[in-house]
């Protein structure tokens, strides 16, 4: 009964990994490229999250520098021409 296996919510990650392996086998090079791009996007998202967290920490630890940066940014935005 393959129809019930597809609908089984408890399959979770095991079902997803099985589907990705089947896609790799059937797609050949295209599946590998998609996986590589997805991994790259995941790494980039993680990097950007950590960067934002580091900036927030720096702003909390050095409030004077953060205020000066905000004022500089506001000045740049006021003088920017659309």
Buried (B, 14 or more C-beta within 10 A) or exposed (E): EEEEEEEEEEBEEEBEEEEBEEBBEEEEEEBEEBBEEEEEEEEEEEEEEEEEEEEEEEBEEEEEEBEEBEEEEEEEEEEEEE
